[in-house]
Amino acid sequence: MVAHEYRHKELLLQFQSINSVSVMTTCLKSIERHATTVYTREVFWDVKKEIEGVGALNQINKRRILNTMVYTLEEYENPNVHIIASFGRSTSKVSCQCNLWKKYGYLCKHMFFVMKAEHLKEMPDKLVLRRWRADAKSPE
């Protein structure tokens, strides 16, 4: 009986992830819209918090090293902590030293800040892990 309830809940959540549409509320609408199409509903809410966090970041410095743009960022009300994030223009690789992506498997606010600064409209596909994708259970 418990297994049946678990399976039912899993199917319901999967259905909601695939068939529901979120209202865009952040200033990065194209990135947020893309996130709603690729992530499961539950992971999307965590990702959305990171997108919203872009508003609390300030750019301290921006420099170019070969084909990579390196951003030094600070958080509002925490100016003593600097975070380095970067964007490889030739590879479209976005990275950040805060390691949230390595820990949880989704992009951090620093990476979204870089995407905004570089005018990206979608997250690089290689940074959306298969296990968090709305279509994860679909055959490849």
N, C-alpha and C positions, 0 to 999 in steps of 0.2 A: 504494500500500500504506500509506504514512504517513497519507494523508488518511482511509483506511478505519479505521485504528487510532484516530486522533484522534476521528472521528465516534462510534466505538464507546465510547470513554472518556467522551465528552460525554453520550451517551445513558445510560450507566451511572450517571454522577453525577446526571443529571436524575432518573432513576428512584429513586435513593437519597434525593434531596431530597424527592421527593413521597411516597414510600411508607415511609420509616423514621420511627420515633418516638424522640425523645431522652428521657433521664431528667432530670427537673427537679432541679437541684442548688443553685440560688441561693435567697436568701430572698424574692425577688420572683417567686414561682411563676407568677402569672397573666400578668405581663409576659413572663417567659421562655417560657411556653407559647405566647403570642401570637407571639413572635419565631420559634419553631420552625415555626409555620404559614405565616408570610409570607416569611421569608428563605430563600435557597438554603442548603444545608448548610454550604458553605464560609464564607459571610458570617455565618451564624449563630454560628460559633465565635468570630469577632471580636466580634460583638455580645454574646455571652455573657461575654466577658472584661470588657467595659464594664459589664455588669449586675453582675458580681462586684465591680467597682471601687467600687460604691456604698458598700460596707462600710468603705472607707478614707477616706470623706469626713465632715467635720464641718461643721455649719451654724454660721456665725458670726453671721449676721444675716438677718432676714426682714422685709421691709416691703412695704406695699401702696401702689402708685401707680395711682390710679384703679381700673381693673379688672385690673391686672396685679400678680402677686405676684413680688417680686424677692428672690432668695436670694443671699447671699454665702457661699461655701463655701471650705474649705481642705482640703488632703489631710493625712492622718495622716503624721507625721514630716516635714512640709513646711509649717509654719504661716505662713511668710512670704509664700507665694503665695496670693492670693485670686482666686477665679473667680466671676464673676457669671453666674447663670442665671435665667431667668424663665419664668413661665407666665401667659398671657393667659386669664383665666377665661371671657370671653365668646367668644373665638375658639378656645380650646383649643390655642393656639400655644405650643410649648415652644422656647426658644432658649438658647444659651450662647455666651459670648465666647471659648471655647477653639478654636472653628472646626473641630473634628474632623468635624462633620457636613458642613461645606462642603468639606473636604478629601477625605474618604472616602465620604460619602454614607450613613452610618448614625449613629445616636445615640451620644453620649458618656455617660460615667458621670455627669457633672453633670446632663445632661438626664434620665437615669434617676432620679437623686436627687430632682429636682423632681417627676417623675411619682409617685414613692413618697410624697413629702410631700403631694401633692395627691390621693392615693388613686386614681390612674388605674390601670385594669386592663389597658389596651391602649395601644399606641403610636398617636399620631395618624396616620391613614392618609396624610396629605400628607407625613409625614416618612419614609415607606418608599418609597424610589425604585424605580421600575419595573424598572430594570436588575438590582437585587438580589433581586427577588421570585422565589419558587419557581415562580410561574406566569408568569414573564416571557415564555416562548416560547409560551404559550397565546394564541389569538386573543382580542382584546378584545371 
